[in-house]
Amino acid sequence: MGVAALVLGIVSAIAAFIPFCNTIAFIPAVVGLILGIVETVKKSKNNEPKGMGIAGIVLNACAIVLIIIWVVCLGSAIATVQ
């Protein structure tokens, strides 16, 4: 699950910079965040290394922040044109 969270985070972070694709990228970012959290909780109970889960959580959280920033910037740009 850690690898899936990391891959979803990478895809979401890249898609966050594409203007109208970033709203769609919000869904994989949230799914990746959930997968990363589940991975970290499972690994912490078994005292296993949880680096991939933490990396997935951080990357997906950054992707969500990027998506929100770009949506706000795009919305303000469209509002100033009208």
Phi and psi restraints in degrees (range 20) as a CNS / XPLOR table:
assign (resid 1 and name C) (resid 2 and name N)
       (resid 2 and name CA) (resid 2 and name C) 1.0 -65.8 20.0 2
assign (resid 2 and name N) (resid 2 and name CA)
       (resid 2 and name C) (resid 3 and name N) 1.0 -39.3 20.0 2
assign (resid 2 and name C) (resid 3 and name N)
       (resid 3 and name CA) (resid 3 and name C) 1.0 -66.8 20.0 2
assign (resid 3 and name N) (resid 3 and name CA)
       (resid 3 and name C) (resid 4 and name N) 1.0 -40.9 20.0 2
assign (resid 3 and name C) (resid 4 and name N)
       (resid 4 and name CA) (resid 4 and name C) 1.0 -63.9 20.0 2
assign (resid 4 and name N) (resid 4 and name CA)
       (resid 4 and name C) (resid 5 and name N) 1.0 -40.2 20.0 2
assign (resid 4 and name C) (resid 5 and name N)
       (resid 5 and name CA) (resid 5 and name C) 1.0 -64.3 20.0 2
assign (resid 5 and name N) (resid 5 and name CA)
       (resid 5 and name C) (resid 6 and name N) 1.0 -39.9 20.0 2
assign (resid 5 and name C) (resid 6 and name N)
       (resid 6 and name CA) (resid 6 and name C) 1.0 -67.3 20.0 2
assign (resid 6 and name N) (resid 6 and name CA)
       (resid 6 and name C) (resid 7 and name N) 1.0 -43.2 20.0 2
assign (resid 6 and name C) (resid 7 and name N)
       (resid 7 and name CA) (resid 7 and name C) 1.0 -65.0 20.0 2
assign (resid 7 and name N) (resid 7 and name CA)
       (resid 7 and name C) (resid 8 and name N) 1.0 -43.8 20.0 2
assign (resid 7 and name C) (resid 8 and name N)
       (resid 8 and name CA) (resid 8 and name C) 1.0 -63.8 20.0 2
assign (resid 8 and name N) (resid 8 and name CA)
       (resid 8 and name C) (resid 9 and name N) 1.0 -35.0 20.0 2
assign (resid 8 and name C) (resid 9 and name N)
       (resid 9 and name CA) (resid 9 and name C) 1.0 -66.0 20.0 2
assign (resid 9 and name N) (resid 9 and name CA)
       (resid 9 and name C) (resid 10 and name N) 1.0 -41.9 20.0 2
assign (resid 9 and name C) (resid 10 and name N)
       (resid 10 and name CA) (resid 10 and name C) 1.0 -64.6 20.0 2
assign (resid 10 and name N) (resid 10 and name CA)
       (resid 10 and name C) (resid 11 and name N) 1.0 -46.7 20.0 2
assign (resid 10 and name C) (resid 11 and name N)
       (resid 11 and name CA) (resid 11 and name C) 1.0 -63.1 20.0 2
assign (resid 11 and name N) (resid 11 and name CA)
       (resid 11 and name C) (resid 12 and name N) 1.0 -41.8 20.0 2
assign (resid 11 and name C) (resid 12 and name N)
       (resid 12 and name CA) (resid 12 and name C) 1.0 -68.2 20.0 2
assign (resid 12 and name N) (resid 12 and name CA)
       (resid 12 and name C) (resid 13 and name N) 1.0 -38.5 20.0 2
assign (resid 12 and name C) (resid 13 and name N)
       (resid 13 and name CA) (resid 13 and name C) 1.0 -66.8 20.0 2
assign (resid 13 and name N) (resid 13 and name CA)
       (resid 13 and name C) (resid 14 and name N) 1.0 -38.2 20.0 2
assign (resid 13 and name C) (resid 14 and name N)
       (resid 14 and name CA) (resid 14 and name C) 1.0 -70.4 20.0 2
assign (resid 14 and name N) (resid 14 and name CA)
       (resid 14 and name C) (resid 15 and name N) 1.0 -43.5 20.0 2
assign (resid 14 and name C) (resid 15 and name N)
       (resid 15 and name CA) (resid 15 and name C) 1.0 -70.6 20.0 2
assign (resid 15 and name N) (resid 15 and name CA)
       (resid 15 and name C) (resid 16 and name N) 1.0 -16.8 20.0 2
assign (resid 15 and name C) (resid 16 and name N)
       (resid 16 and name CA) (resid 16 and name C) 1.0 -66.2 20.0 2
assign (resid 16 and name N) (resid 16 and name CA)
       (resid 16 and name C) (resid 17 and name N) 1.0 -24.4 20.0 2
assign (resid 16 and name C) (resid 17 and name N)
       (resid 17 and name CA) (resid 17 and name C) 1.0 -86.8 20.0 2
assign (resid 17 and name N) (resid 17 and name CA)
       (resid 17 and name C) (resid 18 and name N) 1.0 -9.5 20.0 2
assign (resid 17 and name C) (resid 18 and name N)
       (resid 18 and name CA) (resid 18 and name C) 1.0 -87.6 20.0 2
assign (resid 18 and name N) (resid 18 and name CA)
       (resid 18 and name C) (resid 19 and name N) 1.0 122.4 20.0 2
assign (resid 18 and name C) (resid 19 and name N)
       (resid 19 and name CA) (resid 19 and name C) 1.0 -49.2 20.0 2
assign (resid 19 and name N) (resid 19 and name CA)
       (resid 19 and name C) (resid 20 and name N) 1.0 -57.7 20.0 2
assign (resid 19 and name C) (resid 20 and name N)
       (resid 20 and name CA) (resid 20 and name C) 1.0 -99.7 20.0 2
assign (resid 20 and name N) (resid 20 and name CA)
       (resid 20 and name C) (resid 21 and name N) 1.0 -2.1 20.0 2
assign (resid 20 and name C) (resid 21 and name N)
       (resid 21 and name CA) (resid 21 and name C) 1.0 -86.9 20.0 2
assign (resid 21 and name N) (resid 21 and name CA)
       (resid 21 and name C) (resid 22 and name N) 1.0 -15.5 20.0 2
assign (resid 21 and name C) (resid 22 and name N)
       (resid 22 and name CA) (resid 22 and name C) 1.0 -69.3 20.0 2
assign (resid 22 and name N) (resid 22 and name CA)
       (resid 22 and name C) (resid 23 and name N) 1.0 -27.7 20.0 2
assign (resid 22 and name C) (resid 23 and name N)
       (resid 23 and name CA) (resid 23 and name C) 1.0 -70.7 20.0 2
assign (resid 23 and name N) (resid 23 and name CA)
       (resid 23 and name C) (resid 24 and name N) 1.0 -31.7 20.0 2
assign (resid 23 and name C) (resid 24 and name N)
       (resid 24 and name CA) (resid 24 and name C) 1.0 -74.6 20.0 2
assign (resid 24 and name N) (resid 24 and name CA)
       (resid 24 and name C) (resid 25 and name N) 1.0 -30.7 20.0 2
assign (resid 24 and name C) (resid 25 and name N)
       (resid 25 and name CA) (resid 25 and name C) 1.0 -71.5 20.0 2
assign (resid 25 and name N) (resid 25 and name CA)
       (resid 25 and name C) (resid 26 and name N) 1.0 -10.0 20.0 2
assign (resid 25 and name C) (resid 26 and name N)
       (resid 26 and name CA) (resid 26 and name C) 1.0 -65.9 20.0 2
assign (resid 26 and name N) (resid 26 and name CA)
       (resid 26 and name C) (resid 27 and name N) 1.0 -35.8 20.0 2
assign (resid 26 and name C) (resid 27 and name N)
       (resid 27 and name CA) (resid 27 and name C) 1.0 -65.4 20.0 2
assign (resid 27 and name N) (resid 27 and name CA)
       (resid 27 and name C) (resid 28 and name N) 1.0 -50.3 20.0 2
assign (resid 27 and name C) (resid 28 and name N)
       (resid 28 and name CA) (resid 28 and name C) 1.0 -65.5 20.0 2
assign (resid 28 and name N) (resid 28 and name CA)
       (resid 28 and name C) (resid 29 and name N) 1.0 -28.0 20.0 2
assign (resid 28 and name C) (resid 29 and name N)
       (resid 29 and name CA) (resid 29 and name C) 1.0 -66.5 20.0 2
assign (resid 29 and name N) (resid 29 and name CA)
       (resid 29 and name C) (resid 30 and name N) 1.0 -41.1 20.0 2
assign (resid 29 and name C) (resid 30 and name N)
       (resid 30 and name CA) (resid 30 and name C) 1.0 -69.0 20.0 2
assign (resid 30 and name N) (resid 30 and name CA)
       (resid 30 and name C) (resid 31 and name N) 1.0 -41.0 20.0 2
assign (resid 30 and name C) (resid 31 and name N)
       (resid 31 and name CA) (resid 31 and name C) 1.0 -63.1 20.0 2
assign (resid 31 and name N) (resid 31 and name CA)
       (resid 31 and name C) (resid 32 and name N) 1.0 -42.7 20.0 2
assign (resid 31 and name C) (resid 32 and name N)
       (resid 32 and name CA) (resid 32 and name C) 1.0 -64.5 20.0 2
assign (resid 32 and name N) (resid 32 and name CA)
       (resid 32 and name C) (resid 33 and name N) 1.0 -37.1 20.0 2
assign (resid 32 and name C) (resid 33 and name N)
       (resid 33 and name CA) (resid 33 and name C) 1.0 -63.7 20.0 2
assign (resid 33 and name N) (resid 33 and name CA)
       (resid 33 and name C) (resid 34 and name N) 1.0 -43.4 20.0 2
assign (resid 33 and name C) (resid 34 and name N)
       (resid 34 and name CA) (resid 34 and name C) 1.0 -64.4 20.0 2
assign (resid 34 and name N) (resid 34 and name CA)
       (resid 34 and name C) (resid 35 and name N) 1.0 -43.3 20.0 2
assign (resid 34 and name C) (resid 35 and name N)
       (resid 35 and name CA) (resid 35 and name C) 1.0 -62.7 20.0 2
assign (resid 35 and name N) (resid 35 and name CA)
       (resid 35 and name C) (resid 36 and name N) 1.0 -39.4 20.0 2
assign (resid 35 and name C) (resid 36 and name N)
       (resid 36 and name CA) (resid 36 and name C) 1.0 -65.4 20.0 2
assign (resid 36 and name N) (resid 36 and name CA)
       (resid 36 and name C) (resid 37 and name N) 1.0 -39.7 20.0 2
assign (resid 36 and name C) (resid 37 and name N)
       (resid 37 and name CA) (resid 37 and name C) 1.0 -66.5 20.0 2
assign (resid 37 and name N) (resid 37 and name CA)
       (resid 37 and name C) (resid 38 and name N) 1.0 -44.0 20.0 2
assign (resid 37 and name C) (resid 38 and name N)
       (resid 38 and name CA) (resid 38 and name C) 1.0 -62.5 20.0 2
assign (resid 38 and name N) (resid 38 and name CA)
       (resid 38 and name C) (resid 39 and name N) 1.0 -42.8 20.0 2
assign (resid 38 and name C) (resid 39 and name N)
       (resid 39 and name CA) (resid 39 and name C) 1.0 -60.6 20.0 2
assign (resid 39 and name N) (resid 39 and name CA)
       (resid 39 and name C) (resid 40 and name N) 1.0 -44.7 20.0 2
assign (resid 39 and name C) (resid 40 and name N)
       (resid 40 and name CA) (resid 40 and name C) 1.0 -66.0 20.0 2
assign (resid 40 and name N) (resid 40 and name CA)
       (resid 40 and name C) (resid 41 and name N) 1.0 -40.4 20.0 2
assign (resid 40 and name C) (resid 41 and name N)
       (resid 41 and name CA) (resid 41 and name C) 1.0 -66.8 20.0 2
assign (resid 41 and name N) (resid 41 and name CA)
       (resid 41 and name C) (resid 42 and name N) 1.0 -43.0 20.0 2
assign (resid 41 and name C) (resid 42 and name N)
       (resid 42 and name CA) (resid 42 and name C) 1.0 -64.5 20.0 2
assign (resid 42 and name N) (resid 42 and name CA)
       (resid 42 and name C) (resid 43 and name N) 1.0 -42.3 20.0 2
assign (resid 42 and name C) (resid 43 and name N)
       (resid 43 and name CA) (resid 43 and name C) 1.0 -71.1 20.0 2
assign (resid 43 and name N) (resid 43 and name CA)
       (resid 43 and name C) (resid 44 and name N) 1.0 -32.6 20.0 2
assign (resid 43 and name C) (resid 44 and name N)
       (resid 44 and name CA) (resid 44 and name C) 1.0 -71.0 20.0 2
assign (resid 44 and name N) (resid 44 and name CA)
       (resid 44 and name C) (resid 45 and name N) 1.0 -29.4 20.0 2
assign (resid 44 and name C) (resid 45 and name N)
       (resid 45 and name CA) (resid 45 and name C) 1.0 -69.9 20.0 2
assign (resid 45 and name N) (resid 45 and name CA)
       (resid 45 and name C) (resid 46 and name N) 1.0 -32.0 20.0 2
assign (resid 45 and name C) (resid 46 and name N)
       (resid 46 and name CA) (resid 46 and name C) 1.0 -96.6 20.0 2
assign (resid 46 and name N) (resid 46 and name CA)
       (resid 46 and name C) (resid 47 and name N) 1.0 5.8 20.0 2
assign (resid 46 and name C) (resid 47 and name N)
       (resid 47 and name CA) (resid 47 and name C) 1.0 54.1 20.0 2
assign (resid 47 and name N) (resid 47 and name CA)
       (resid 47 and name C) (resid 48 and name N) 1.0 44.7 20.0 2
assign (resid 47 and name C) (resid 48 and name N)
       (resid 48 and name CA) (resid 48 and name C) 1.0 -106.7 20.0 2
assign (resid 48 and name N) (resid 48 and name CA)
       (resid 48 and name C) (resid 49 and name N) 1.0 161.0 20.0 2
assign (resid 48 and name C) (resid 49 and name N)
       (resid 49 and name CA) (resid 49 and name C) 1.0 -64.3 20.0 2
assign (resid 49 and name N) (resid 49 and name CA)
       (resid 49 and name C) (resid 50 and name N) 1.0 135.9 20.0 2
assign (resid 49 and name C) (resid 50 and name N)
       (resid 50 and name CA) (resid 50 and name C) 1.0 -121.6 20.0 2
assign (resid 50 and name N) (resid 50 and name CA)
       (resid 50 and name C) (resid 51 and name N) 1.0 31.5 20.0 2
assign (resid 50 and name C) (resid 51 and name N)
       (resid 51 and name CA) (resid 51 and name C) 1.0 -65.3 20.0 2
assign (resid 51 and name N) (resid 51 and name CA)
       (resid 51 and name C) (resid 52 and name N) 1.0 -41.5 20.0 2
assign (resid 51 and name C) (resid 52 and name N)
       (resid 52 and name CA) (resid 52 and name C) 1.0 -65.8 20.0 2
assign (resid 52 and name N) (resid 52 and name CA)
       (resid 52 and name C) (resid 53 and name N) 1.0 -38.6 20.0 2
assign (resid 52 and name C) (resid 53 and name N)
       (resid 53 and name CA) (resid 53 and name C) 1.0 -65.7 20.0 2
assign (resid 53 and name N) (resid 53 and name CA)
       (resid 53 and name C) (resid 54 and name N) 1.0 -41.8 20.0 2
assign (resid 53 and name C) (resid 54 and name N)
       (resid 54 and name CA) (resid 54 and name C) 1.0 -67.6 20.0 2
assign (resid 54 and name N) (resid 54 and name CA)
       (resid 54 and name C) (resid 55 and name N) 1.0 -40.5 20.0 2
assign (resid 54 and name C) (resid 55 and name N)
       (resid 55 and name CA) (resid 55 and name C) 1.0 -62.6 20.0 2
assign (resid 55 and name N) (resid 55 and name CA)
       (resid 55 and name C) (resid 56 and name N) 1.0 -39.2 20.0 2
assign (resid 55 and name C) (resid 56 and name N)
       (resid 56 and name CA) (resid 56 and name C) 1.0 -65.4 20.0 2
assign (resid 56 and name N) (resid 56 and name CA)
       (resid 56 and name C) (resid 57 and name N) 1.0 -40.4 20.0 2
assign (resid 56 and name C) (resid 57 and name N)
       (resid 57 and name CA) (resid 57 and name C) 1.0 -62.9 20.0 2
assign (resid 57 and name N) (resid 57 and name CA)
       (resid 57 and name C) (resid 58 and name N) 1.0 -47.3 20.0 2
assign (resid 57 and name C) (resid 58 and name N)
       (resid 58 and name CA) (resid 58 and name C) 1.0 -64.6 20.0 2
assign (resid 58 and name N) (resid 58 and name CA)
       (resid 58 and name C) (resid 59 and name N) 1.0 -45.1 20.0 2
assign (resid 58 and name C) (resid 59 and name N)
       (resid 59 and name CA) (resid 59 and name C) 1.0 -66.3 20.0 2
assign (resid 59 and name N) (resid 59 and name CA)
       (resid 59 and name C) (resid 60 and name N) 1.0 -40.2 20.0 2
assign (resid 59 and name C) (resid 60 and name N)
       (resid 60 and name CA) (resid 60 and name C) 1.0 -70.2 20.0 2
assign (resid 60 and name N) (resid 60 and name CA)
       (resid 60 and name C) (resid 61 and name N) 1.0 -35.9 20.0 2
assign (resid 60 and name C) (resid 61 and name N)
       (resid 61 and name CA) (resid 61 and name C) 1.0 -65.6 20.0 2
assign (resid 61 and name N) (resid 61 and name CA)
       (resid 61 and name C) (resid 62 and name N) 1.0 -40.8 20.0 2
assign (resid 61 and name C) (resid 62 and name N)
       (resid 62 and name CA) (resid 62 and name C) 1.0 -64.7 20.0 2
assign (resid 62 and name N) (resid 62 and name CA)
       (resid 62 and name C) (resid 63 and name N) 1.0 -38.6 20.0 2
assign (resid 62 and name C) (resid 63 and name N)
       (resid 63 and name CA) (resid 63 and name C) 1.0 -64.4 20.0 2
assign (resid 63 and name N) (resid 63 and name CA)
       (resid 63 and name C) (resid 64 and name N) 1.0 -40.3 20.0 2
assign (resid 63 and name C) (resid 64 and name N)
       (resid 64 and name CA) (resid 64 and name C) 1.0 -64.1 20.0 2
assign (resid 64 and name N) (resid 64 and name CA)
       (resid 64 and name C) (resid 65 and name N) 1.0 -41.8 20.0 2
assign (resid 64 and name C) (resid 65 and name N)
       (resid 65 and name CA) (resid 65 and name C) 1.0 -64.2 20.0 2
assign (resid 65 and name N) (resid 65 and name CA)
       (resid 65 and name C) (resid 66 and name N) 1.0 -42.7 20.0 2
assign (resid 65 and name C) (resid 66 and name N)
       (resid 66 and name CA) (resid 66 and name C) 1.0 -61.3 20.0 2
assign (resid 66 and name N) (resid 66 and name CA)
       (resid 66 and name C) (resid 67 and name N) 1.0 -42.0 20.0 2
assign (resid 66 and name C) (resid 67 and name N)
       (resid 67 and name CA) (resid 67 and name C) 1.0 -62.9 20.0 2
assign (resid 67 and name N) (resid 67 and name CA)
       (resid 67 and name C) (resid 68 and name N) 1.0 -44.3 20.0 2
assign (resid 67 and name C) (resid 68 and name N)
       (resid 68 and name CA) (resid 68 and name C) 1.0 -64.2 20.0 2
assign (resid 68 and name N) (resid 68 and name CA)
       (resid 68 and name C) (resid 69 and name N) 1.0 -42.6 20.0 2
assign (resid 68 and name C) (resid 69 and name N)
       (resid 69 and name CA) (resid 69 and name C) 1.0 -62.5 20.0 2
assign (resid 69 and name N) (resid 69 and name CA)
       (resid 69 and name C) (resid 70 and name N) 1.0 -45.1 20.0 2
assign (resid 69 and name C) (resid 70 and name N)
       (resid 70 and name CA) (resid 70 and name C) 1.0 -67.4 20.0 2
assign (resid 70 and name N) (resid 70 and name CA)
       (resid 70 and name C) (resid 71 and name N) 1.0 -36.2 20.0 2
assign (resid 70 and name C) (resid 71 and name N)
       (resid 71 and name CA) (resid 71 and name C) 1.0 -65.6 20.0 2
assign (resid 71 and name N) (resid 71 and name CA)
       (resid 71 and name C) (resid 72 and name N) 1.0 -41.5 20.0 2
assign (resid 71 and name C) (resid 72 and name N)
       (resid 72 and name CA) (resid 72 and name C) 1.0 -65.6 20.0 2
assign (resid 72 and name N) (resid 72 and name CA)
       (resid 72 and name C) (resid 73 and name N) 1.0 -43.5 20.0 2
assign (resid 72 and name C) (resid 73 and name N)
       (resid 73 and name CA) (resid 73 and name C) 1.0 -64.9 20.0 2
assign (resid 73 and name N) (resid 73 and name CA)
       (resid 73 and name C) (resid 74 and name N) 1.0 -42.9 20.0 2
assign (resid 73 and name C) (resid 74 and name N)
       (resid 74 and name CA) (resid 74 and name C) 1.0 -66.4 20.0 2
assign (resid 74 and name N) (resid 74 and name CA)
       (resid 74 and name C) (resid 75 and name N) 1.0 -39.7 20.0 2
assign (resid 74 and name C) (resid 75 and name N)
       (resid 75 and name CA) (resid 75 and name C) 1.0 -64.7 20.0 2
assign (resid 75 and name N) (resid 75 and name CA)
       (resid 75 and name C) (resid 76 and name N) 1.0 -40.2 20.0 2
assign (resid 75 and name C) (resid 76 and name N)
       (resid 76 and name CA) (resid 76 and name C) 1.0 -70.6 20.0 2
assign (resid 76 and name N) (resid 76 and name CA)
       (resid 76 and name C) (resid 77 and name N) 1.0 -34.1 20.0 2
assign (resid 76 and name C) (resid 77 and name N)
       (resid 77 and name CA) (resid 77 and name C) 1.0 -66.8 20.0 2
assign (resid 77 and name N) (resid 77 and name CA)
       (resid 77 and name C) (resid 78 and name N) 1.0 -40.2 20.0 2
assign (resid 77 and name C) (resid 78 and name N)
       (resid 78 and name CA) (resid 78 and name C) 1.0 -68.6 20.0 2
assign (resid 78 and name N) (resid 78 and name CA)
       (resid 78 and name C) (resid 79 and name N) 1.0 -36.3 20.0 2
assign (resid 78 and name C) (resid 79 and name N)
       (resid 79 and name CA) (resid 79 and name C) 1.0 -69.4 20.0 2
assign (resid 79 and name N) (resid 79 and name CA)
       (resid 79 and name C) (resid 80 and name N) 1.0 -33.1 20.0 2
assign (resid 79 and name C) (resid 80 and name N)
       (resid 80 and name CA) (resid 80 and name C) 1.0 -75.6 20.0 2
assign (resid 80 and name N) (resid 80 and name CA)
       (resid 80 and name C) (resid 81 and name N) 1.0 -24.6 20.0 2
assign (resid 80 and name C) (resid 81 and name N)
       (resid 81 and name CA) (resid 81 and name C) 1.0 -73.3 20.0 2
assign (resid 81 and name N) (resid 81 and name CA)
       (resid 81 and name C) (resid 82 and name N) 1.0 -36.1 20.0 2
